[in-house]
């Protein structure tokens, strides 16, 4: 049976709260801005605590320092409670981000009473108004169907900010981007994300033949940890499978990167490839996966020919994530068909067109959807594009909430200064490093 949770003043939509979906950094930043402006809100988090998705990569150190990871309104709220601000030039781990920032923020009296944990949002729409109906649509409140600790509940809201992110909804290893039965059947050999291979997942990877699939920062972080494991367990065999034409394309700006730690990732993996610690297989397009006893075979296409990688014990997939759009099927949206990002952002972030990890600052205007009062923010606003930075999400919600509060001047003002990569295209010599096994 459904329970209906409404505010007492239910005669007008303006009396209803703003609903935030997702209790990560951007969702909590939205809550901070709303609290600061005296706007009512509720926040739904599917996990048992704030930053639940971050916990899955808590061992990973961010490449951006604290000064780019703290929202201004959140900082002001915390400072009123005597918060001990982290050293701004330090690079936090995911675990530190939660413990030193998100949890203290969620514990403030301005935010804590309005958090709903263990609450999965199943779908959203307009009350008594399906997607096809236009008449009086904007007067109908949003309805949010949830599952909370085994019970189904419905909430109403005047505005929704979907900050649910993309983590936990990975792309497959298959080069076509389609989830194949064979890959799902071999799931015991697969890990999607960045495993803690030096600690909790160490036994899984010791002296194993491991294929890491992907060409971005997550793959590089994974490879660096495995290379450290290999120092202690030299029989560990590390393969790096990429679709890129040349491995040099994955190194990025290196010493030219304005984010020093991000540049260092490229430099370190460059060295590990050069000294043979990591064997690169590129360009390689995975076509299928075959179970082979206690191992798997990866069948792919390399330089136009079928090539099989055998005796693989473990496959770590870092091919990015995709947004879960199921919950917004009854909402009128403008989603780019290629990137699955907010449509207005697509020309700015499409990795087919841009090789640097920056996008010009944007806010409420660019994030508007055909459904008035509904916004997709944070990494989900970028869809499948991999170039999102936390500070970008903070600027998004600052602008949107200024608009909701009637402060149009603040909504239109740009208050973001992001570091640039230093290079938007690489001029590194393109030496082909194809290796076979």
C-alpha positions as CSV (number, residue, x, y, z in Angstrom):
1,X,0.0,0.0,0.0
2,X,1.2,3.5,-0.8
3,X,1.6,6.1,1.9
4,X,1.3,9.7,0.6
5,X,3.7,12.2,2.2
6,X,2.6,15.8,1.7
7,X,3.3,19.1,3.4
8,X,0.4,20.6,5.3
9,X,0.2,23.5,2.8
10,X,-0.8,21.5,-0.2
11,X,-3.1,23.9,-2.0
12,X,-0.3,25.5,-4.0
13,X,2.8,24.0,-5.6
14,X,5.0,26.8,-4.2
15,X,4.3,25.3,-0.7
16,X,5.9,22.0,-1.7
17,X,9.6,21.3,-1.2
18,X,12.3,21.0,-3.8
19,X,13.2,17.3,-4.1
20,X,16.9,16.3,-4.6
21,X,17.7,12.8,-5.9
22,X,21.1,11.7,-4.8
23,X,23.1,12.3,-1.6
24,X,26.5,12.8,-3.2
25,X,28.6,16.0,-3.3
26,X,26.3,17.8,-5.8
27,X,23.1,16.7,-4.2
28,X,24.3,18.0,-0.8
29,X,25.6,21.2,-2.3
30,X,22.0,21.8,-3.7
31,X,20.7,21.2,-0.2
32,X,23.1,23.7,1.3
33,X,22.1,26.4,-1.2
34,X,18.5,25.7,-0.6
35,X,19.0,25.9,3.2
36,X,20.9,29.1,2.9
37,X,18.1,30.7,0.9
38,X,15.4,29.5,3.3
39,X,13.9,27.1,0.7
40,X,12.3,23.8,1.8
41,X,13.7,20.6,0.4
42,X,13.9,16.8,0.8
43,X,16.8,14.6,-0.3
44,X,16.6,11.0,-1.3
45,X,19.7,8.7,-1.1
46,X,19.4,5.1,-2.1
47,X,22.4,4.1,0.1
48,X,22.6,4.0,3.9
49,X,24.7,7.2,4.1
50,X,25.8,10.2,2.1
51,X,28.3,9.5,-0.6
52,X,27.4,5.9,-0.8
53,X,28.6,5.5,-4.3
54,X,31.9,7.2,-3.4
55,X,32.4,4.5,-0.8
56,X,33.0,2.0,-3.6
57,X,36.1,3.9,-4.6
58,X,37.0,5.3,-1.2
59,X,40.6,4.1,-1.6
60,X,41.1,6.2,-4.7
61,X,42.8,9.6,-4.4
62,X,41.2,12.4,-6.4
63,X,43.4,14.3,-8.9
64,X,41.8,17.7,-7.9
65,X,42.7,19.2,-4.5
66,X,40.2,20.1,-1.7
67,X,39.8,23.7,-3.0
68,X,38.0,22.4,-6.1
69,X,35.9,19.9,-4.1
70,X,34.2,22.1,-1.6
71,X,31.0,23.9,-2.4
72,X,30.9,27.5,-1.2
73,X,27.4,27.4,0.4
74,X,28.3,24.1,2.1
75,X,31.5,25.6,3.4
76,X,29.6,28.5,4.9
77,X,27.2,26.2,6.5
78,X,30.0,24.0,8.0
79,X,32.0,27.0,9.2
80,X,29.1,28.1,11.3
81,X,29.4,24.8,13.2
82,X,33.2,25.1,13.8
83,X,34.2,22.8,10.9
84,X,37.9,22.1,10.6
85,X,38.5,22.8,7.0
86,X,41.0,20.4,5.2
87,X,44.2,21.7,3.8
88,X,43.1,23.1,0.5
89,X,46.1,21.9,-1.5
90,X,45.8,18.3,-0.3
91,X,44.3,15.6,-2.6
92,X,41.6,13.7,-0.7
93,X,40.7,10.1,-1.1
94,X,37.1,9.2,-1.7
95,X,36.9,8.0,1.9
96,X,38.3,11.3,3.2
97,X,35.8,13.2,1.0
98,X,33.0,11.4,2.8
99,X,34.4,11.5,6.4
100,X,35.8,15.0,6.4
101,X,33.3,16.8,4.3
102,X,30.0,15.1,3.3
103,X,29.2,13.5,6.6
104,X,29.8,16.6,8.7
105,X,27.7,18.5,6.2
106,X,24.9,16.0,6.3
107,X,24.9,16.2,10.1
108,X,24.2,19.9,10.2
109,X,20.7,20.8,11.6
110,X,19.9,22.7,8.4
111,X,20.2,19.5,6.3
112,X,20.0,16.4,8.5
113,X,16.2,16.4,9.2
114,X,15.4,16.4,5.4
115,X,17.6,13.4,4.4
116,X,15.9,10.1,3.5
117,X,18.4,7.2,3.4
118,X,17.8,3.7,1.9
119,X,15.3,5.3,-0.4
120,X,15.3,4.2,-4.0
121,X,13.5,6.5,-6.4
122,X,11.6,4.3,-8.8
123,X,10.0,6.9,-11.0
124,X,8.9,10.5,-11.2
125,X,6.1,12.3,-13.1
126,X,3.4,14.9,-12.8
127,X,0.4,14.2,-10.5
128,X,-2.5,12.7,-12.4
129,X,-0.8,13.9,-15.6
130,X,0.9,11.4,-17.9
131,X,3.6,12.4,-20.4
132,X,1.2,13.0,-23.2
133,X,-1.0,15.5,-21.4
134,X,-0.2,19.2,-21.9
135,X,-3.2,21.0,-20.4
136,X,-2.5,22.5,-17.0
137,X,0.7,20.4,-16.9
138,X,2.9,23.0,-15.1
139,X,0.3,23.4,-12.4
140,X,0.5,19.8,-11.4
141,X,3.0,18.9,-8.7
142,X,5.7,16.4,-9.3
143,X,5.1,12.9,-7.8
144,X,8.1,10.8,-6.7
145,X,7.5,7.1,-6.3
146,X,10.1,5.5,-3.9
147,X,10.9,2.3,-2.2
148,X,12.1,2.9,1.4
149,X,13.2,0.1,3.6
150,X,10.8,-2.3,1.8
151,X,7.9,0.1,1.8
152,X,6.5,2.0,-1.2
153,X,5.9,5.7,-0.6
154,X,4.9,8.7,-2.8
155,X,6.2,12.2,-2.2
156,X,5.2,15.5,-3.9
157,X,7.5,18.3,-4.9
158,X,7.4,21.6,-6.8
159,X,10.9,21.1,-8.4
160,X,13.2,18.1,-8.8
161,X,16.9,18.1,-9.1
162,X,18.2,14.7,-10.3
163,X,21.7,14.4,-9.0
164,X,21.7,10.6,-9.0
165,X,24.9,10.4,-11.0
166,X,26.0,7.6,-13.3
167,X,28.3,5.6,-11.0
168,X,27.1,2.0,-10.5
169,X,25.6,1.9,-14.0
170,X,28.7,0.9,-16.0
171,X,29.2,0.4,-19.7
172,X,30.1,-3.1,-20.8
173,X,33.5,-4.2,-22.0
174,X,32.0,-5.1,-25.4
175,X,33.1,-2.5,-28.0
176,X,29.5,-2.2,-29.3
177,X,28.4,-0.9,-26.0
178,X,25.8,-3.7,-25.8
179,X,25.5,-6.0,-22.8
180,X,26.0,-9.5,-24.1
181,X,24.9,-12.7,-22.4
182,X,28.5,-14.0,-22.5
183,X,29.8,-11.1,-20.5
184,X,27.1,-11.4,-17.9
185,X,27.6,-15.2,-17.7
186,X,31.3,-14.6,-16.9
187,X,30.5,-12.0,-14.2
188,X,32.6,-13.8,-11.6
189,X,35.7,-12.9,-13.5
190,X,34.6,-9.2,-14.0
191,X,34.8,-6.1,-11.9
192,X,33.4,-2.8,-13.0
193,X,35.1,0.2,-11.4
194,X,38.4,0.6,-9.5
195,X,39.0,-2.4,-7.2
196,X,41.0,-1.9,-4.0
197,X,43.6,-4.3,-5.3
198,X,46.2,-3.3,-2.7
199,X,44.0,-4.0,0.3
200,X,40.5,-5.5,0.5
201,X,40.6,-7.1,-3.0
202,X,44.3,-8.0,-2.9
203,X,43.9,-11.8,-2.9
204,X,41.7,-11.7,-5.9
205,X,44.5,-10.3,-8.1
206,X,47.8,-11.7,-6.7
207,X,49.8,-13.4,-9.5
208,X,46.9,-13.4,-11.8
209,X,46.7,-12.5,-15.5
210,X,44.5,-9.4,-15.5
211,X,43.0,-7.5,-18.4
212,X,42.1,-3.9,-17.7
213,X,39.7,-2.5,-20.3
214,X,39.5,1.3,-20.8
215,X,41.5,4.3,-21.7
216,X,40.6,7.0,-19.1
217,X,41.6,8.1,-15.7
218,X,39.8,5.2,-13.9
219,X,41.7,2.6,-16.0
220,X,45.0,4.4,-15.3
221,X,44.3,4.4,-11.5
222,X,43.5,0.7,-11.7
223,X,46.7,0.0,-13.6
224,X,48.9,2.0,-11.2
225,X,47.6,0.0,-8.2
226,X,48.1,-3.3,-10.1
227,X,51.6,-2.2,-11.0
228,X,52.3,-1.7,-7.3
229,X,50.9,-5.1,-6.6
230,X,53.2,-6.6,-9.2
231,X,56.2,-5.2,-7.4
232,X,55.4,-7.5,-4.5
233,X,54.0,-10.4,-6.6
234,X,56.0,-10.3,-9.9
235,X,54.0,-13.2,-11.5
236,X,51.1,-10.7,-11.8
237,X,50.5,-10.1,-15.5
238,X,48.9,-6.9,-16.5
239,X,47.3,-6.3,-19.9
240,X,45.8,-2.9,-20.9
241,X,43.1,-3.2,-23.5
242,X,42.0,0.0,-25.3
243,X,40.0,1.0,-28.3
244,X,42.2,4.0,-28.9
245,X,44.4,4.0,-32.0
246,X,47.6,4.9,-30.0
247,X,48.4,4.4,-26.3
248,X,49.9,8.0,-26.3
249,X,46.4,9.4,-26.6
250,X,45.7,8.1,-23.0
251,X,48.6,10.0,-21.4
252,X,46.8,13.4,-21.6
253,X,48.6,16.6,-20.8
254,X,51.2,15.1,-18.4
255,X,53.4,17.9,-17.1
256,X,51.4,20.5,-19.0
257,X,48.2,19.7,-17.0
258,X,47.1,22.5,-14.7
259,X,45.9,19.8,-12.3
260,X,49.3,18.4,-11.3
261,X,48.0,15.1,-10.0
262,X,46.0,14.5,-13.1
263,X,49.1,15.1,-15.2
264,X,51.1,12.8,-13.0
265,X,48.7,9.9,-13.7
266,X,49.6,10.2,-17.4
267,X,53.3,10.5,-16.7
268,X,53.4,7.4,-14.4
269,X,51.4,5.2,-16.7
270,X,53.6,6.3,-19.6
271,X,56.7,5.1,-17.7
272,X,55.0,1.7,-16.8
273,X,54.2,1.1,-20.4
274,X,57.7,2.0,-21.6
275,X,59.4,-0.3,-19.0
276,X,57.1,-3.2,-19.9
277,X,55.3,-3.5,-16.5
278,X,52.0,-3.0,-18.4
279,X,51.4,-4.7,-21.8
280,X,49.3,-2.6,-24.1
281,X,46.9,-4.1,-26.6
282,X,45.6,-1.3,-28.8
283,X,43.6,-0.6,-30.9
284,X,41.5,-3.6,-29.8
285,X,37.8,-4.0,-30.1
286,X,36.2,-6.6,-27.8
287,X,33.6,-8.7,-29.7
288,X,32.8,-11.5,-27.2
289,X,33.8,-13.2,-24.0
290,X,34.1,-17.0,-23.6
291,X,34.3,-19.0,-20.4
292,X,37.3,-21.2,-20.5
293,X,37.4,-23.4,-17.4
294,X,38.4,-21.2,-14.5
295,X,39.5,-18.5,-16.9
296,X,38.0,-16.5,-19.8
297,X,39.0,-15.8,-23.4
298,X,38.5,-12.4,-24.9
299,X,37.8,-12.4,-28.6
300,X,38.4,-9.1,-30.3
301,X,39.3,-7.3,-33.5
302,X,42.8,-5.9,-33.8
303,X,43.9,-4.1,-37.0
304,X,41.0,-5.7,-38.9
305,X,41.8,-9.3,-37.8
306,X,40.3,-11.5,-35.1
307,X,42.6,-11.8,-32.2
308,X,42.0,-13.9,-29.0
309,X,43.5,-13.1,-25.6
310,X,43.6,-16.4,-23.6
311,X,44.2,-17.5,-20.1
312,X,42.6,-14.3,-18.5
313,X,41.9,-14.7,-14.8
314,X,40.3,-11.4,-14.1
315,X,38.9,-8.5,-16.2
316,X,38.6,-5.0,-14.8
317,X,36.3,-2.8,-16.9
318,X,36.8,0.9,-16.9
319,X,34.8,1.9,-20.0
320,X,32.8,4.6,-18.3
321,X,29.3,4.8,-17.0
322,X,25.9,5.7,-18.5
323,X,22.9,7.5,-16.9
324,X,19.9,5.5,-15.8
325,X,17.1,7.3,-17.6
326,X,14.4,4.8,-16.5
327,X,13.2,6.9,-13.6
328,X,12.4,9.9,-15.8
329,X,10.5,8.2,-18.6
330,X,7.3,10.1,-17.7
331,X,9.1,13.5,-17.7
332,X,9.5,15.6,-20.8
333,X,13.3,15.9,-21.4
334,X,15.8,17.1,-23.9
335,X,18.5,14.4,-23.9
336,X,21.2,14.3,-26.5
337,X,20.9,11.0,-28.5
338,X,24.7,10.4,-28.6
339,X,26.1,11.5,-25.2
340,X,22.8,11.0,-23.3
341,X,23.7,14.3,-21.6
342,X,21.5,17.4,-21.2
343,X,21.0,18.4,-24.8
344,X,22.4,21.9,-24.5
345,X,25.6,20.6,-23.0
346,X,26.3,18.0,-25.7
347,X,28.2,20.2,-28.2
348,X,30.4,21.4,-25.4
349,X,31.4,18.0,-23.9
350,X,31.1,15.5,-26.7
351,X,34.4,13.5,-26.6
352,X,34.1,13.0,-30.3
353,X,34.7,16.7,-30.7
354,X,36.6,17.6,-27.6
355,X,39.8,16.0,-26.1
356,X,40.2,18.3,-23.1
357,X,38.4,17.9,-19.9
358,X,36.9,21.3,-19.6
359,X,33.6,22.9,-20.6
360,X,32.7,26.6,-20.4
361,X,30.8,27.4,-17.2
362,X,27.1,26.9,-17.5
363,X,24.1,27.1,-15.2
364,X,20.3,27.1,-15.0
365,X,19.7,28.4,-18.5
366,X,21.6,25.5,-20.2
367,X,20.2,22.9,-17.8
368,X,16.5,23.8,-18.3
369,X,14.3,20.9,-19.5
370,X,11.0,21.0,-21.5
371,X,9.5,19.9,-18.2
372,X,9.4,23.1,-16.2
373,X,10.9,22.7,-12.8
374,X,12.9,19.5,-13.6
375,X,16.7,19.6,-13.8
376,X,19.4,17.0,-14.3
377,X,22.6,18.1,-12.5
378,X,26.0,16.7,-11.6
379,X,27.7,13.9,-13.5
380,X,24.3,12.7,-14.8
381,X,24.0,16.0,-16.8
382,X,27.0,14.9,-18.7
383,X,25.5,11.6,-19.7
384,X,28.2,9.3,-21.0
385,X,30.8,12.0,-21.4
386,X,33.7,11.4,-19.0
387,X,34.9,15.0,-18.4
388,X,32.7,16.1,-15.5
389,X,34.4,17.9,-12.5
390,X,32.8,18.3,-9.1
391,X,33.2,22.0,-9.2
392,X,31.1,22.1,-12.3
393,X,28.2,20.5,-10.5
394,X,28.5,23.0,-7.6
395,X,28.1,25.8,-10.1
396,X,25.1,24.1,-11.7
397,X,23.1,23.9,-8.5
398,X,24.2,27.4,-7.3
399,X,22.7,28.9,-10.5
400,X,19.6,26.8,-10.5
401,X,18.7,27.5,-6.8
402,X,19.4,31.2,-7.3
403,X,16.8,31.1,-10.1
404,X,14.3,29.2,-7.9
405,X,14.7,31.8,-5.2
406,X,14.0,34.6,-7.8
407,X,17.6,35.9,-7.9
408,X,17.9,36.0,-11.6
409,X,21.0,38.1,-11.5
410,X,22.9,35.5,-9.5
411,X,21.5,32.7,-11.6
412,X,23.0,34.2,-14.8
413,X,26.3,35.2,-13.2
414,X,29.3,32.8,-13.7
415,X,31.1,32.0,-10.5
416,X,33.4,29.2,-11.7
417,X,37.1,29.1,-12.5
418,X,38.1,25.6,-13.5
419,X,41.7,24.5,-14.2
420,X,42.4,23.6,-17.8
421,X,44.2,20.5,-19.0
422,X,46.9,22.6,-20.7
423,X,46.4,20.8,-24.0
424,X,43.2,20.2,-25.9
425,X,45.0,17.9,-28.4
426,X,48.2,16.1,-28.0
427,X,51.2,16.5,-30.3
428,X,53.1,13.6,-28.7
429,X,54.8,11.4,-31.3
430,X,52.3,8.6,-32.3
431,X,54.4,5.5,-32.0
432,X,52.3,2.4,-32.4
433,X,52.6,0.1,-29.4
434,X,50.6,-3.0,-30.3
435,X,51.4,-6.0,-28.3
436,X,50.0,-9.5,-28.5
437,X,49.9,-12.3,-26.0
